[in-house]
């Protein structure tokens, strides 16, 4: 992973940077030695090595069962859904006829959505992957009730059970009990891996494999990055990133905007926002994670980024832009004045937009940390996943918070349960 700090020199060249880098090394040591807060949930650190041949085979076999279905509904919320969606959306071809079609549910409580989904699934040959580590989360539990019922009505209880896979805790929770009673195939979410760090377990790998994306390359990418991240020296780009963002935070840059010039990265940004928001936002501290897709959002958020309150810094994921196939066509009368670009690849125009944006944002007081993974492919998405997870653990320890709990999420739940009359 290459970190390009050309557009954030003022931060990196500041005299404090070295202190922050040393703090990052210390925090990484705490993370790797499992001696910090929440260390019992740091099993994700070694996941790329734990996913051996047998595990991958079991996932592939399970995915194969769903290969001929029209649709697979992935039910989950937060860390039990965003990782899979991030990878699938990043790597799928936007207009290809993807089969089976992947649909998401259980990530909100919109009655209109479920009304429409039930009608859509009617008479479709579909399967369900239901994911919940606790096995008790309300949103996916309600979605599962609705969609399982529909499946049973369509194919009967026995066949429905064959078209359902549950991913949950090894021993406890309502979903585990249900899976045992109704004989669903199950995958276990390890005890030492929390939701938002679980994309490289079956939580992410099974839906990704069902979608037809090669999980081996994803894991190989994560593995390569794991080796880089565990070397605690000045070549470690995750440490540079963690040091830079903590220095930004202490310089009153309290919002980090993750940007990319690839629309496929929208859900990757959602995954990243959960990872950093839920890990760092506690004890009245933390950088607020936001995101934008460019050039789209330069025409909506662009004004604020350029000229609004100066409490932002930007982290830009910049993939290689090599597609030379799509070029600007010639228009005989040049009525749109675009002939000066005639024959130029759109990818080159996108690159120029990116450079222009970095220059403008830096000049406007928004330092830009560029992350350059290479091409947008499964290997590099695997690398990005591990890179951000590691940098997140390090950053949170630098900030002095436990990266692996989420006590704040309970507040809305307990109010909702009181209002719902839950005993
Ligand atoms: O990161 C987390 O731990 C959370 O986002 C959970 O993944 C989310 O709340 C869903 O929980 P569960 O998998 O228990 O249904």
Boltz pocket constraint, residues with backbone or C-beta under 6 A from the ligand:
constraints:
  - pocket:
      binder: B
      contacts: [[A, 77], [A, 78], [A, 79], [A, 80], [A, 131], [A, 132], [A, 133], [A, 134], [A, 135], [A, 136], [A, 137], [A, 140], [A, 194], [A, 195], [A, 196], [A, 197], [A, 278], [A, 406]]
      max_distance: 6.0
